[in-house]
Structure formats: structure tokens, C-alpha cells
């Protein structure tokens, strides 16, 4: 179903003004999610080094920030571990654990939520995650309870360490790069805990790679877990945005249509949003980088699918080092698209996942 943009928004866009966006909007096809935490551009100092979380939250082109990463679920002392590259330099460590205590990041989370209206997620996994999931479903449930105690709402009498103080994340994101065990139990327990707190809206998201089915996330994606959105990594693989054929109603390798079919026929949430995941700079991925102008046609095509929810990019440091990219993506999303007729979806294509 093509995205419909109101005449007011089109008029504002035509006049050259930006339409303000904030927070993940599950009814919208113009969300922008930008990962933060790994300083992937690699600068140690200066303006192009990764800045504070609040710095990026102040940008009106960004709606959602998954914080990357919680890369150990059960570390020393039975506590998780978080890694935010250079932004962890001002953190201390909870005694008897390897878990960082980061009050400034906690303050930034509150600022992002209350001042800028952003959705802040905690992303679990990443390329260095090596636990392989859980040995049993009971261990998975315990792992979810541990994360909820440390990053969910403050509970009276709890002794769980809280790296962000009283700040509460808006949900959890999964970015697993290799096969993991018993993850549906883990995800469903987090979902149950989030649903049990009616004080705010929480989200559960994932970042599968584009070959379908995703090797790491398929047990969760095959209908057993209710996700609000997924941002598919359309890079580092044959099905990435670099394989898009402009002007064609059918695509041989680029497979957003496959993921739309997943969303509408397989997903536990039939209204799940699928975001187009892209590298935010030439060095952000091994393959698949396209400029904002090149991505315009890809976004235009993807808008014609009912599940399309916007664009995810890796990562904030890359986007800020790539002048005009973030602004260009926002412009692509908020502009009207041409009337593209999409050929009926074929049987869901299966592919081989290629590591990063």
C-alpha cells in the first residue's frame, strides 16, 4: 500500500521547511533510526568522533536511537555488560562485575526522551556477542528478568545495578550476528514484562540481515515473537541496496518484497514495520553503501509496500562524517513518491547469510 502524505506535509516540504519528527511512529513510513554507541567512523577526538547521546537526540532528522551494545547478558557477578566505545570513558564499573555505571548517559536518555521526544532502545548483541544465547528456556527467562531489573522501571527493594540510574529505556533491540539458542523465550519474557508496565509504551525490535530467513533471528521471526518493527540490514550481502535495479517493478536480488511478505503473512504482529537498513557512510560496512541520492529510488520503491516504516542507518558517527546523508534520507522519506506498480510477490526467497 503506497504511503499517503498529507497535503499540509507536502506543502511544507515544497517550501523547503522540515517537518518535525520525534519518536518511533508505527503508523508512519518515514521513521529514521540511527544506531549510536560504537563510534564506527573511528575518530578518537574532534567533531567526527562519536559525541554524547544527547547530541544526536537534538537532531530533528532522527527519531529512534538504538544504543549499541549490551554485548554480554550474563557476565561476571551474573550481571550484563555494555560497551559504548569512547562514550564509556567517563563511566565507572559496578563492584564485582564488568558492568559500566554511566550516570551521564542516563541523564542523556532522560533528555532525549523528555526534551527531544526520541525513542531510546537498548540493543542486545553486536558483532562481539559470543554467548550463543541460553542453555535453556529458564535461563533465557532469567536473563530477560535481569535486563529488566537493570534497564526497565525502578522497582522498590531491587538491588540490581542500574547503569543509567533511574532512566528507563523505551525497549530492546536484537542485533545477533550468529546463531543463538532459546531466544524466543528471552524475547517473549521481555515482551511480557514490557506489557505489564502500563506507565509508558515499550518497543521490541530486531536487525536481521537481508537473506531470508535470517540465520540468527529466524526462531524469533518465524511467528513466535511479537515485534513492533525490524530494520533489515540491506548491506554486506547480495540482497543489499547495491543490487537494486532502478525502474524495475521486480527485483532479482534486492528483496524488500520478501520481507514485506514476511511482515504480512508470517510475523506474529501483522502490522509490524520493516525499515530499510543502510550504511551511513562508505566505511560503515563491507559492501552496500549508496549515497542519499542513489538511495532515493530504493526508498521510493520500498515505500510502495504496506510494511515500509522508514530507514535505519549504521551509525551516528558515520552519518555525521558523511555530510548531507542524514538530511538527504529525511528528504527522500518525506517527499512524495511516484506511482510504482509492484509485481505480485513471489514465493519468499531464501538466501545464504554472509557474515560482516
N, C-alpha and C positions, 0 to 999 in steps of 0.2 A: 504494500500500500504506500503510495507516494506520500512524502511528508507535506503537510499543508502549513504554510507560513502565513500568518495573518497579515492583512493589508497594512496595518499600522507598523509591524516589524519591517515589512518590505519598504515602506516609505522612509523609515528611519535609516535603514541600510542604504537606500538610494541616495540619501542626503549626506552619507559619509559618516554618520554617527554610529557608535557601537551600542548594541542592545545589551543591557546589563544581564549577566548570568551569575548564578550562585547556587551551589549545592547540586547534588545528583537529582535530576528530574526524570523519573521513569516514564513520563508521558511525552518526553521530548526526544527529538533526533539530533539535537545539537549540543550534547554534553561534551566537555573536554576534560579528560582525566590525565593527569601528569604525575608520574612516579617521582618521588623525592627520597633521598637518603643515601644513594651510592656514589654521588659525585662522579658519574661515569665519564664526564669530559676530562677529568684527571688533573685539573689545575689545583695546586696546593694553596695558592694565595691569590689575592686580587679579585676583581669583579667577576671573573669567569669561574672562580672556584665556587663550589656549592655554598649557597647562602642559607640563612635561617629559614625554617619552615614558614614563618610569618611573612617573610619577604615575598615568597611566591603566592601566598594566600592573598596578598594585596593586589595581585594581577587579576583584572576583571575577565581576562580570557580563559582563566582556569576555574573549573567548577569542583573537581574532585582531586584529592591528593592521596594516593596510597603510599604510606610510609614504608620504605623498603630498607631493611627487612627484619622480621623476627626470624632468625635463621636457625635457632635451636629451641625446641619445645621443652625438652627435659634435660637440662644441663646440670652443672654442679649444684648440690643442695636441692635438687629436684625442681629448680626454677628455670624459666626460659632465658634466652639470650637475645639481645637486639644489637644491630650494627647499623649505624648511620654515617659511616665513613668520618669525614672531618668534623661533622656536627656532633660527634660523640666525644670530641676532645675536652669539652667542658663538663662532662659527666663524671660522676664517681661510680663506685661499684658497691652493691649491697654485700655486706659481710657474709662469707661462706658461700658465695655464688659468683657467677660471671655475668650477672645481670646488671646492666648500667642503670644508674639513678640519674635522670635527666630532667630536673625541675624546669629548666629554661624551655625545653621542648614541650613540657606540659603547659607552661604559660602560653607558648605559641599555639598549641592546639586550641586552647580556650579562645585566644584572639581570633584564630581562623574561623572558629565556629560562631562566635558571638559578634565579632566586629565585621567579618567579611562574609559570613554565611556559607562557608565552604563545608563540604563533606570530607572528613578525615578518616581514612581507613588504615588499619594496621595490616600490612602484607606479610603473610607467613610463607617462608620457603626461600626462594632465590637460588642462584647457581651454586652456592656453597652449602646449601642444606643437604645433610648426609645421613639423617637418622632413618630414612626409609619408611617413615610412618610409624605405626604402632604394632606391638606384638599381639594385641588382642583388642576387641571392641571395648572392653572395660578400661584398658589403658588409654584408648582414644577418648573415651568419655572423661576420664580423669584429666587428660591433657587439656581438653576444652574447658573444664572447670577451673583449671589452673590459670589459663589465659583470661578467663572471665573475671577471676578474682583480682588479677593484676591490672587489667585494662578496661574492664567494664565498670559499672557503677560502684561507688564505695559502699561496702557492706559493714554494718555495725558489728564490731567484735572481730573482724577479719584481721589476721596477722600477715596476710600476703603482701610481699613487697610491691610497691606501685611506682614504677619508673617515671610516670608522668604526674605523680601526686594525685590530686582529686580530679584531674582531667579524664574524661571518658571518651574513647574513640567512638566513631559512628558505625563501626562494624569491622569486618575482617575480609581480607582478600587472600586468595591462594595462588601462589606462583611456584608450582612444583615442576622441576625440570627433568625429573626421572621418576620411575615407578615408585609408588608409595602404597603402604598397606593400611587397611582399616580406616581410610579417610572418610567414607560416608558416615560412620559413627561419630567421628570427630566433628565434621561439619554439621550434622544434624543436632548434636548436643549444643553447639554454638547457636544454631538457629533457634532451638528451644529456649535457651537462656535469653536470647535477644527478644524473642516473642513474649517472654514472661515479664519483661520490663516495659511497661506502657508509658513511661515518662518521656520517651523520645523514639524516633524512627531509627532503626538499625538496618544495615545492608550487609549482604553476603555476596561476594563477587569472586571471580576466578580469571586467570590469564592463560588459557590453553594456547598451545601452538596451533598453527592453522591446519596441518594434516589431520584428517578426520578418520577415526576417532583419536582424540588426544591420548597418548600413551600413559601419561601421568594422571590426568584428571578424569578419564572415562568412567571409572566406577562411580564418581560423584555426578558426572554429567549425564549418565545414561538413564536418568529419571528418578534417582533415589534421593537427591538433594535439591531443595528449593533455592535457586539463585535469583537474585534481583537483576544482576547484569553480569555479563562476561565481556572481557576485552581480549579478543583473539589476537595473538601475535602473528601478524601477517608479514613476517620477516624471518630471515635465517632459514628459509625453506622454499621449495619450488612453488608453493602456493601463495607466496608473498605478493605484495603490491607491485613488485617489479615485473610480475608476469601478467599484469592486467593488459588487456587488448582494448585500446580506446575505440569507441564507436561500435563495438560488437555487442549484440544482445546476449550472446553466450560466451562463456569463458572456459578455456581448456584447462587452465591450472589455477588461476585465482578463484577461490572457492567461497566467497561470501554467501552464495546461494545455498551451499551445503550447510553452512552454519545457520542460515535463516530457516532451512528445513528442520534442523535440529531444534531450533527455538520453538517452532510452531507444532512439531509433531512428537518430539522426544522429551524435551525439558519438563521437569516437574512443575515449572512455572510457565504456562503458555504465553504469558506476557513479558517474558524475560527480554531485556535489551541486549543487543550484540553491538559492541563498539569495535571500530576498525583500529587495531593496534599497529603503530608505525614507529620507526626510529626517528628521533627528533633531530638527528644530525648525522653527517657522513660517517662518524666513528662510533655511533651508538650501537651498531650491530654489524655482524659479519657480512650480511647482504640484505637488500631490501630497502635501502634508503632512497626516497624520492623527495624532491623539493615540494614545497607547498603548492606551487603552480602545477607541477606534474600530478600531484595527488588530487587536484580539483576534479578531474574526470573520474577518478576512482571513487571519490566521495559522492559525486553526482550519481554514479551508477548504484552505489550502495544505498543511497537514500531511498531508492525505489522499493526496497524490501521492508516489510512491515516491522521487522525486529530491529532495524537500524537505530542505534542510540547515540551515535557521535563518534568521537575519535579518542583513543588512548595513545599516549606517547611516552617513550623511554628516552631520556628522563629530563628532569628540570634543568640540570646543568647543561645538557646538550641543547635544549631548546633556547636557553638564554645565550649560548655561544653562537647560535645559528640565527643571526638577525633576520627578522621578518617571518620566521617559520611559524611560530605560535600565532601571531596575528593573522598570517595567511590562512592557517587552518580554520580559525574562528570565522574569517570572512567566507571561506568555502562552505562552512556549515550553515551560515545564516543567509546566504544568497539563495535565490530561487533556483530550482533545478529544471532542466529541460524534461520534456515528456519522453522518457525512455520506456520502451516496451520490453519487458523482460520475458524471455522464453520460459516456458514451464520448467520447474526444477527437475533435474534428473535424479536418479537414484543417488542417495548420499554417497559421495565418492570417498574412498578410503585411500590413505596415503601413509608413507613411511615418515616418521618424525625424524628430523635432522637436528642434532644437538647444536647448542650455541658455541 
